[in-house]
């Protein structure tokens, strides 16, 4: 026991000596009335001299979104309105405004994250192994963040490099500057080294607020192993969220830290409604975070969550009281502004109030809307750009522009990830067809694509590089498929192929959530929601001929799936694996060029019955 506590105890003792930053900036404007903050009071009220006050600013799931999001993702839809938002130079401006507002009220600010800051990133960040995003997170004042599942996209060793610094072991320091690592602290309390039994990165951090310690516990979801490439996480495992949080909560409490914040890369979502719930609402809330919070120690008064890419601000029951639970959506389009008080005598939170603030980047039209250009794209507001953040972003935009703006093909119109009732999408069809085309020469007959690997839609009107309507750039293709997975082909029997498709459904052979794979042209089948596990798939055919359970088929996937990612462990039983040249994005780019203009897939290959 002492072996496990010695290092963390020393870390805690050192960390309590570190002061939090106090920026000096201009006051912020008054928040719009439609933002409805959640507010929780703990115990009795105390005089001003008996409490210390502070502010947490938080965001999550940034995903290297240095540029303002485009297409359907360009706006935040909430409370019946659509607001153009995001882009790191606008995120920096709003962080400064909110910090200045807090300072004018005598509140000290700590800026925190809840994971997936990197990974599944656009080319401007991904081309440099997400070093640009980390440099920008340093610039805009992030201080502590949990890891998320996407922090493991390139494996544990790469995450350690991202934290500590040093040039990439293969590509070096591509921008010509040394990479010095993250100035903020990544926390990974439940990512456990199998050999040592200890977290791979610090599990906790402590900041002093008016002389009172505030503790942070950070972790990713326990299910991370099932949604990242198994090849990069062979030497670690991901522990239970409640057990881990309470373990470190108890240790913090032992050291007198009784105001605790959990930075958790797992979340939930508000229910559907008309109009869409507000960014700070908690309408018909549900999700994995609800049950996690139920088991938490009462000292954990605040849970900054993520992963689901949804916005909300809730008060949820913990093991003996109430915790405030927040999420700021995704892509830097929102910031959660959390004001709190701590009772000096008990060291515990006495009040927490939270609201989400939209990071607006548009130009108001004076009539409650936003100005657009001739192509219908929202204009960006130069008056709300942070110059320091823009300078760093522009360095990488300039460096990557020749690659990103290269036209690689064209499309007839928008091609989206929107699923049919059977779980198939037009874009999923196109990507599966592209991977099949890439490997047909080596005998491939079928291609399967995981839906979670499709990260954006193709927007025919998008024109980041000034290209014509319908033209597609390499940067746009990379945004759709940003993981640089390999494209592999292996032999499966017909029985194995059917078993793969049966494993799409939660509960079958360890599958933890239903994920409908996208399929290439020629493969058709029907699935039944009411049928028993292992018997949901029927009418499985290839080019109209029923799949023979005893025959062999050449099946293409990315290596993430082939290695058992997304819970598809049946795919690890394939034989004779071969690897196509390049990456999955190269397959897509080749297909867009060879078949230009590419039309949306028919989305008629998978059908469903009750």
Legacy VTK file of the C-alpha trace (Angstrom):
# vtk DataFile Version 3.0
C-alpha trace
ASCII
DATASET POLYDATA
POINTS 610 float
0.000 0.000 0.000
2.776 2.438 0.890
4.408 1.809 -2.492
1.229 2.984 -4.231
0.780 6.058 -2.028
4.343 7.339 -1.779
4.680 8.842 -5.254
1.203 10.407 -5.321
1.690 11.824 -1.840
4.944 13.471 -2.861
3.299 14.843 -5.981
0.491 16.308 -3.895
2.904 17.978 -1.527
4.760 19.593 -4.422
1.654 20.601 -6.330
0.100 22.453 -3.410
2.916 24.994 -3.671
1.998 25.987 -7.224
-0.097 29.185 -7.591
-2.797 29.565 -10.214
-2.436 32.204 -12.924
-4.223 35.581 -12.643
-4.601 37.230 -16.059
-5.246 40.940 -16.454
-7.705 41.671 -19.255
-10.602 43.920 -20.181
-14.000 43.201 -18.600
-16.423 40.927 -20.437
-19.880 41.833 -21.571
-22.976 40.769 -19.644
-24.092 37.231 -20.636
-27.238 36.962 -22.773
-30.469 36.347 -20.858
-31.204 33.029 -22.564
-28.334 31.328 -20.763
-29.840 29.530 -17.763
-27.127 28.668 -15.243
-27.382 25.713 -12.889
-26.664 26.684 -9.286
-26.135 24.409 -6.290
-25.638 25.566 -2.707
-24.032 23.313 -0.121
-24.794 23.874 3.572
-25.453 27.255 5.126
-24.571 30.688 3.819
-21.507 32.454 5.192
-20.192 35.979 5.245
-17.817 37.208 2.576
-14.833 36.941 4.905
-15.545 33.246 5.496
-15.414 32.136 1.846
-13.033 32.295 -1.071
-14.449 32.648 -4.561
-13.147 31.503 -7.894
-13.917 30.636 -11.489
-13.324 27.532 -13.554
-13.393 27.886 -17.329
-13.713 24.572 -19.116
-14.036 23.040 -22.545
-13.774 19.546 -23.974
-13.494 17.604 -27.229
-11.557 20.331 -29.023
-10.228 17.775 -31.551
-7.614 20.079 -33.009
-10.326 22.421 -34.337
-7.948 25.316 -34.915
-10.028 26.660 -37.796
-13.669 27.619 -37.285
-15.865 24.598 -38.084
-17.589 24.660 -41.465
-20.664 23.206 -43.122
-23.432 21.989 -40.841
-21.002 22.096 -37.909
-20.358 25.831 -38.313
-23.162 26.782 -35.937
-24.354 25.982 -32.438
-28.055 25.154 -32.625
-29.776 25.902 -29.321
-32.933 27.550 -28.045
-34.297 27.774 -31.569
-31.371 29.807 -32.916
-28.208 29.056 -34.890
-25.026 30.869 -33.931
-21.763 30.610 -35.926
-19.069 29.665 -33.442
-15.602 28.245 -32.929
-12.045 28.761 -34.107
-9.090 29.013 -31.765
-8.554 32.778 -32.195
-12.158 33.322 -31.081
-11.900 30.799 -28.258
-8.885 32.739 -26.959
-10.836 35.998 -27.041
-13.757 34.617 -25.074
-11.478 33.002 -22.500
-9.823 36.378 -21.943
-13.172 38.134 -21.631
-14.481 35.657 -19.078
-11.269 35.751 -17.056
-11.395 39.536 -16.998
-15.006 39.439 -15.817
-14.033 37.123 -12.973
-11.051 39.254 -11.995
-13.235 42.342 -11.776
-15.307 40.402 -9.211
-12.237 39.273 -7.288
-12.393 35.707 -8.574
-9.295 33.702 -9.490
-9.555 31.676 -12.718
-8.417 28.106 -13.391
-8.846 26.831 -16.962
-9.466 23.106 -17.372
-10.296 20.524 -20.053
-12.058 17.176 -20.187
-10.129 15.320 -22.874
-10.001 14.796 -26.639
-8.127 18.046 -27.084
-6.239 16.231 -29.840
-6.996 13.339 -32.170
-9.547 13.115 -34.983
-8.108 16.502 -35.907
-8.215 18.471 -39.162
-5.086 18.472 -41.281
-3.773 21.800 -39.959
-3.137 20.068 -36.626
-2.885 16.398 -37.578
-0.167 16.982 -40.197
2.128 17.969 -37.322
1.001 15.212 -34.929
-1.236 17.705 -33.113
1.687 19.772 -31.869
-0.062 22.943 -33.156
-3.054 22.273 -30.910
-0.872 21.780 -27.847
1.069 24.957 -28.640
-2.228 26.813 -28.879
-3.605 25.283 -25.682
-0.456 26.580 -23.981
-1.016 30.009 -25.517
-4.667 30.333 -24.473
-3.944 29.362 -20.892
-5.140 25.796 -20.342
-3.823 24.557 -16.984
-5.041 21.002 -16.453
-7.027 18.455 -18.480
-8.036 14.839 -18.364
-6.990 12.587 -21.179
-9.716 11.338 -23.512
-9.871 8.319 -25.765
-8.495 10.284 -28.723
-5.370 11.201 -26.788
-4.484 7.527 -27.394
-5.007 7.564 -31.182
-1.262 7.280 -31.783
-0.608 5.186 -28.684
0.613 5.661 -25.142
4.205 6.528 -26.055
3.045 9.346 -28.320
0.779 10.722 -25.584
3.738 10.810 -23.206
5.725 12.740 -25.842
2.850 15.158 -26.324
2.915 15.882 -22.583
6.669 16.041 -22.067
7.957 17.360 -25.407
10.580 16.254 -27.890
10.532 15.758 -31.635
8.439 13.006 -33.191
10.490 9.782 -33.393
9.808 9.354 -37.134
8.922 12.770 -38.570
11.058 14.907 -36.271
10.132 18.541 -35.595
8.385 19.244 -38.889
7.811 22.960 -38.391
11.485 23.646 -37.737
10.945 24.580 -34.095
11.591 22.409 -31.034
8.452 20.857 -29.575
8.511 21.638 -25.850
5.416 19.751 -24.776
2.289 20.769 -22.936
2.587 23.462 -20.270
-0.689 22.167 -18.840
-0.943 18.863 -16.993
-2.664 15.873 -18.523
-4.291 13.688 -15.849
-4.802 9.957 -16.432
-5.921 8.465 -13.133
-7.498 5.345 -14.625
-4.957 4.610 -17.382
-2.874 2.001 -15.612
0.483 0.612 -16.674
0.103 -3.161 -16.599
3.643 -3.665 -15.304
3.790 -1.065 -12.526
0.113 -0.879 -11.592
0.386 2.926 -11.552
-1.145 5.623 -13.777
0.918 6.510 -16.854
0.527 10.235 -16.100
-0.381 12.104 -12.896
-3.778 11.095 -11.513
-4.432 14.354 -9.652
-3.448 18.003 -9.498
-3.971 20.686 -6.871
-4.343 24.441 -7.252
-4.550 26.960 -4.428
-7.435 29.427 -4.482
-7.082 32.125 -1.861
-4.926 29.744 0.162
-7.508 26.929 0.009
-6.570 23.805 -2.011
-8.785 22.610 -4.860
-8.124 19.110 -6.138
-8.545 17.813 -9.702
-8.916 14.168 -10.663
-8.719 13.405 -14.379
-9.526 10.316 -16.415
-10.952 8.902 -19.600
-13.878 6.525 -19.926
-13.307 2.912 -18.881
-14.375 1.819 -22.369
-11.459 3.578 -24.083
-9.793 0.272 -24.986
-12.697 -0.619 -27.245
-12.638 2.591 -29.283
-8.947 3.164 -29.984
-6.507 1.099 -31.989
-5.501 -1.813 -29.739
-1.957 -1.730 -31.117
-1.135 1.472 -29.235
-2.441 0.480 -25.791
-1.098 -3.058 -25.341
0.664 -2.255 -22.079
-2.115 -0.415 -20.254
-5.662 -0.965 -19.074
-8.448 1.436 -18.176
-9.923 1.127 -14.693
-13.477 1.688 -13.449
-14.423 5.368 -13.309
-16.213 5.361 -9.928
-13.618 3.257 -8.110
-10.777 5.324 -9.516
-12.372 8.685 -8.787
-13.202 7.755 -5.202
-9.750 6.252 -4.599
-8.037 9.508 -5.462
-10.790 11.562 -3.851
-10.100 9.781 -0.566
-6.386 10.453 -0.920
-7.014 14.124 -1.626
-9.258 14.301 1.424
-6.518 12.650 3.505
-4.277 15.559 2.554
-6.949 18.095 3.492
-8.228 18.769 -0.036
-12.003 18.729 0.303
-13.090 20.799 -2.708
-12.694 18.385 -5.599
-13.309 18.519 -9.360
-13.542 15.452 -11.572
-12.406 16.006 -15.169
-14.098 13.061 -16.850
-14.061 12.099 -20.502
-17.482 10.510 -20.401
-20.836 12.219 -20.569
-24.472 12.278 -21.516
-26.983 14.231 -23.561
-30.135 16.272 -23.260
-33.309 14.845 -24.753
-34.751 16.004 -28.063
-37.199 18.896 -28.018
-38.603 21.695 -30.161
-37.024 24.172 -29.978
-33.647 22.575 -29.289
-32.724 22.814 -25.583
-30.460 25.672 -24.577
-26.713 25.349 -24.183
-27.021 25.541 -20.388
-30.162 23.422 -20.009
-30.539 19.895 -18.635
-33.652 18.697 -20.470
-34.494 14.967 -20.077
-30.836 14.293 -19.415
-29.408 10.773 -19.673
-26.163 8.971 -20.366
-23.318 7.025 -18.713
-22.246 10.014 -16.615
-25.491 9.823 -14.597
-24.661 6.474 -13.011
-21.010 7.428 -12.590
-21.942 10.538 -10.627
-24.323 8.504 -8.432
-21.344 6.616 -7.056
-19.004 9.561 -6.449
-17.840 10.860 -3.096
-19.705 14.017 -2.017
-16.450 16.002 -1.987
-16.546 15.857 -5.808
-18.869 18.814 -6.182
-18.134 19.438 -9.851
-17.814 17.045 -12.797
-16.538 18.579 -16.034
-17.473 15.963 -18.619
-17.113 15.292 -22.342
-16.999 12.573 -25.006
-20.614 12.853 -26.181
-20.058 16.231 -27.913
-23.239 17.611 -26.334
-23.817 20.761 -24.313
-25.500 20.778 -20.904
-25.319 22.126 -17.380
-26.917 19.850 -14.782
-27.166 19.122 -11.080
-27.078 15.348 -10.529
-27.127 13.228 -7.359
-23.843 11.821 -6.090
-23.471 9.211 -3.327
-24.582 11.590 -0.568
-25.558 14.888 -2.170
-25.408 16.767 -5.459
-22.737 17.445 -8.056
-22.813 20.027 -10.824
-22.140 18.296 -14.164
-21.198 20.254 -17.292
-20.116 19.829 -20.906
-19.176 22.439 -23.504
-20.089 20.541 -26.653
-17.186 20.197 -29.070
-14.677 21.963 -31.341
-14.150 24.970 -29.060
-17.589 26.364 -29.850
-18.558 26.754 -26.198
-16.887 27.552 -22.888
-18.371 26.551 -19.555
-18.143 29.451 -17.097
-18.283 28.077 -13.547
-18.329 30.368 -10.522
-17.877 28.855 -7.076
-17.345 29.613 -3.420
-15.417 27.598 -0.842
-16.009 27.680 2.897
-12.625 28.534 4.438
-13.400 26.636 7.644
-14.474 23.333 6.085
-12.483 23.617 2.865
-15.547 22.442 0.915
-17.493 23.985 -1.911
-20.304 26.143 -0.556
-21.787 27.125 -3.937
-21.263 26.245 -7.619
-22.945 27.982 -10.559
-22.362 27.000 -14.189
-23.400 28.312 -17.605
-22.241 27.674 -21.162
-21.127 30.610 -23.291
-21.126 30.440 -27.095
-17.815 31.364 -28.735
-19.349 33.539 -31.456
-17.247 34.142 -34.558
-19.805 35.736 -36.897
-20.705 39.250 -37.965
-24.147 40.339 -36.719
-26.519 41.514 -39.442
-28.328 43.944 -37.128
-31.566 41.976 -37.326
-30.758 39.112 -34.962
-28.956 37.055 -37.596
-25.501 36.745 -39.110
-23.985 38.003 -42.344
-23.042 35.504 -45.073
-21.005 35.690 -48.261
-22.302 35.020 -51.785
-21.934 31.252 -51.277
-23.968 31.301 -48.068
-20.967 30.878 -45.764
-20.982 32.843 -42.513
-18.586 35.773 -42.504
-15.988 35.796 -39.739
-15.646 38.768 -37.430
-12.140 40.278 -37.517
-12.934 42.444 -34.498
-13.107 39.474 -32.117
-9.906 37.726 -33.192
-7.147 37.193 -30.646
-3.946 38.246 -32.418
-1.553 36.041 -30.451
-3.549 32.864 -31.057
-4.065 33.771 -34.709
-0.324 34.236 -35.210
0.389 30.681 -34.094
-2.546 29.246 -36.034
-1.543 31.125 -39.189
1.966 29.662 -39.029
0.539 26.187 -39.369
-2.193 27.192 -41.808
0.457 28.587 -44.115
2.657 25.527 -43.770
-0.108 23.067 -44.582
-1.979 25.116 -47.228
-0.250 23.659 -50.317
-1.325 20.182 -49.239
-4.682 21.054 -47.705
-5.914 23.151 -50.659
-4.946 20.702 -53.387
-8.086 19.682 -55.311
-8.355 15.890 -55.345
-11.804 15.308 -56.861
-15.375 16.480 -56.887
-18.858 15.577 -55.681
-22.307 16.142 -57.161
-23.682 17.532 -53.904
-23.467 17.204 -50.144
-22.576 13.698 -48.933
-23.491 13.245 -45.280
-23.152 10.871 -42.352
-26.893 11.011 -41.678
-28.052 7.447 -41.042
-31.110 5.660 -42.343
-33.247 3.704 -39.882
-30.997 0.731 -40.688
-27.857 2.664 -39.695
-26.458 3.251 -43.180
-25.296 6.607 -44.551
-24.553 7.966 -47.999
-21.033 8.896 -46.933
-20.489 5.511 -45.312
-21.299 3.891 -48.656
-18.792 6.091 -50.468
-15.972 5.388 -48.004
-16.597 1.637 -48.047
-16.625 1.707 -51.849
-13.360 3.670 -51.840
-11.659 1.089 -49.639
-12.936 -1.737 -51.810
-11.675 0.019 -54.931
-8.282 0.440 -53.259
-7.956 -3.318 -52.672
-9.862 -4.942 -55.544
-6.599 -5.589 -57.387
-5.470 -7.776 -54.482
-8.674 -9.778 -54.557
-10.922 -7.877 -52.135
-14.646 -8.573 -52.512
-16.153 -6.697 -49.556
-15.248 -3.626 -47.510
-16.532 -2.651 -44.064
-16.117 0.778 -42.423
-16.697 1.763 -38.797
-19.095 4.730 -38.542
-17.084 6.373 -35.749
-14.177 6.809 -38.145
-16.237 9.173 -40.324
-15.720 12.535 -38.643
-17.383 15.097 -40.941
-19.702 15.476 -43.930
-18.706 16.535 -47.417
-20.190 19.986 -47.977
-20.305 20.813 -51.684
-20.399 24.566 -50.983
-17.413 24.569 -48.618
-14.498 26.493 -50.079
-11.681 26.874 -47.574
-9.129 27.138 -50.367
-11.255 29.135 -52.791
-12.219 26.070 -54.849
-15.416 25.902 -56.896
-18.667 24.418 -55.630
-18.428 20.629 -55.625
-14.656 20.482 -55.725
-13.039 18.584 -52.864
-9.627 19.375 -51.401
-7.237 17.047 -49.658
-7.846 18.954 -46.426
-11.601 18.348 -46.688
-11.061 14.647 -47.345
-8.719 14.444 -44.377
-11.291 16.117 -42.143
-13.727 13.350 -43.107
-11.171 10.580 -42.410
-8.434 11.952 -40.136
-7.013 8.876 -38.415
-4.360 7.687 -40.886
-5.437 4.082 -40.438
-3.981 1.427 -42.690
-6.228 -0.361 -45.176
-5.948 -4.128 -44.731
-7.509 -7.115 -46.446
-7.877 -10.542 -44.870
-9.676 -13.822 -45.426
-12.889 -14.513 -43.539
-15.247 -17.409 -43.956
-18.854 -16.632 -44.694
-19.670 -17.752 -41.162
-17.106 -15.315 -39.744
-18.467 -12.501 -41.897
-21.955 -13.074 -40.551
-20.536 -13.215 -37.026
-18.854 -9.829 -37.589
-22.205 -8.356 -38.544
-23.889 -9.997 -35.542
-21.242 -8.309 -33.361
-22.635 -4.938 -34.398
-25.253 -5.323 -31.666
-24.718 -4.644 -27.992
-24.323 -7.742 -25.839
-23.040 -10.111 -28.511
-19.556 -11.490 -27.797
-18.672 -8.596 -25.519
-19.962 -5.760 -27.698
-20.731 -2.788 -25.462
-22.739 -0.607 -27.859
-24.541 -1.022 -31.156
-22.431 0.123 -34.121
-23.667 -0.465 -37.665
-20.750 -0.959 -40.037
-20.916 0.732 -43.429
-20.721 -1.753 -46.309
-19.446 -1.656 -49.880
-21.464 -2.027 -53.048
-22.741 -5.564 -53.631
-23.075 -6.607 -49.995
-26.657 -6.572 -48.743
-28.434 -7.848 -45.648
-31.338 -7.280 -43.280
-31.227 -7.036 -39.513
-34.008 -7.397 -36.968
-34.131 -5.424 -33.745
-36.317 -8.042 -32.020
-34.374 -11.150 -33.025
-32.128 -12.878 -30.505
-28.465 -11.956 -30.224
-26.462 -13.930 -32.751
-29.500 -14.276 -35.025
-30.260 -10.670 -35.940
-28.738 -10.756 -39.450
-30.531 -12.419 -42.369
-30.570 -12.388 -46.187
-26.808 -11.817 -46.289
-25.742 -11.741 -49.931
-22.929 -10.624 -52.200
-24.016 -9.408 -55.618
-27.325 -11.205 -55.164
-25.778 -14.563 -54.211
-26.284 -15.744 -50.617
-23.104 -15.776 -48.545
-21.844 -19.350 -48.145
-20.856 -19.982 -44.507
-18.127 -22.402 -45.589
-16.656 -20.284 -48.411
-13.763 -17.834 -48.065
-14.155 -14.124 -48.760
-11.593 -11.346 -49.021
-12.710 -8.559 -46.675
-11.159 -5.096 -46.424
-11.294 -2.887 -43.325
-9.020 -0.353 -41.688
-6.476 -1.771 -39.262
-8.378 -0.272 -36.314
-11.239 -2.682 -37.016
-8.955 -5.551 -38.022
-7.214 -5.277 -34.648
-10.552 -5.595 -32.829
-11.397 -1.911 -32.441
-14.954 -0.828 -31.587
-15.471 -4.246 -30.013
-15.254 -6.183 -33.299
-13.082 -8.938 -31.877
-14.328 -11.433 -34.477
-12.276 -9.582 -37.084
-9.062 -10.539 -35.295
-9.724 -14.126 -36.438
-9.096 -13.328 -40.101
-6.116 -14.851 -41.893
-3.651 -13.864 -44.616
-3.697 -10.146 -43.866
-2.241 -7.841 -46.507
-1.832 -4.055 -46.335
-2.551 -1.604 -49.145
-0.170 1.296 -49.857
-0.757 4.514 -47.915
-3.594 5.248 -45.507
-7.384 5.124 -45.539
-7.577 8.789 -46.534
-5.458 7.966 -49.582
-8.053 5.406 -50.626
-10.771 8.036 -50.331
-8.750 10.636 -52.239
-8.018 8.193 -55.062
-11.692 7.296 -55.321
-12.805 10.942 -55.414
-10.398 11.608 -58.265
-11.024 8.476 -60.305
-14.823 8.725 -60.131
-15.357 12.489 -60.216
-17.922 13.741 -59.666
-18.874 11.276 -56.932
-22.540 11.091 -56.020
-23.882 10.298 -52.539
-24.122 6.590 -51.860
-27.601 5.048 -52.242
-27.879 4.034 -48.575
-29.951 1.010 -49.589
-27.576 -1.857 -48.836
-28.756 -2.480 -45.292
-32.403 -2.890 -44.375
-34.076 -3.435 -41.047
-37.244 -5.070 -39.780
-38.886 -5.090 -36.386
LINES 1 611
610 0 1 2 3 4 5 6 7 8 9 10 11 12 13 14 15 16 17 18 19 20 21 22 23 24 25 26 27 28 29 30 31 32 33 34 35 36 37 38 39 40 41 42 43 44 45 46 47 48 49 50 51 52 53 54 55 56 57 58 59 60 61 62 63 64 65 66 67 68 69 70 71 72 73 74 75 76 77 78 79 80 81 82 83 84 85 86 87 88 89 90 91 92 93 94 95 96 97 98 99 100 101 102 103 104 105 106 107 108 109 110 111 112 113 114 115 116 117 118 119 120 121 122 123 124 125 126 127 128 129 130 131 132 133 134 135 136 137 138 139 140 141 142 143 144 145 146 147 148 149 150 151 152 153 154 155 156 157 158 159 160 161 162 163 164 165 166 167 168 169 170 171 172 173 174 175 176 177 178 179 180 181 182 183 184 185 186 187 188 189 190 191 192 193 194 195 196 197 198 199 200 201 202 203 204 205 206 207 208 209 210 211 212 213 214 215 216 217 218 219 220 221 222 223 224 225 226 227 228 229 230 231 232 233 234 235 236 237 238 239 240 241 242 243 244 245 246 247 248 249 250 251 252 253 254 255 256 257 258 259 260 261 262 263 264 265 266 267 268 269 270 271 272 273 274 275 276 277 278 279 280 281 282 283 284 285 286 287 288 289 290 291 292 293 294 295 296 297 298 299 300 301 302 303 304 305 306 307 308 309 310 311 312 313 314 315 316 317 318 319 320 321 322 323 324 325 326 327 328 329 330 331 332 333 334 335 336 337 338 339 340 341 342 343 344 345 346 347 348 349 350 351 352 353 354 355 356 357 358 359 360 361 362 363 364 365 366 367 368 369 370 371 372 373 374 375 376 377 378 379 380 381 382 383 384 385 386 387 388 389 390 391 392 393 394 395 396 397 398 399 400 401 402 403 404 405 406 407 408 409 410 411 412 413 414 415 416 417 418 419 420 421 422 423 424 425 426 427 428 429 430 431 432 433 434 435 436 437 438 439 440 441 442 443 444 445 446 447 448 449 450 451 452 453 454 455 456 457 458 459 460 461 462 463 464 465 466 467 468 469 470 471 472 473 474 475 476 477 478 479 480 481 482 483 484 485 486 487 488 489 490 491 492 493 494 495 496 497 498 499 500 501 502 503 504 505 506 507 508 509 510 511 512 513 514 515 516 517 518 519 520 521 522 523 524 525 526 527 528 529 530 531 532 533 534 535 536 537 538 539 540 541 542 543 544 545 546 547 548 549 550 551 552 553 554 555 556 557 558 559 560 561 562 563 564 565 566 567 568 569 570 571 572 573 574 575 576 577 578 579 580 581 582 583 584 585 586 587 588 589 590 591 592 593 594 595 596 597 598 599 600 601 602 603 604 605 606 607 608 609
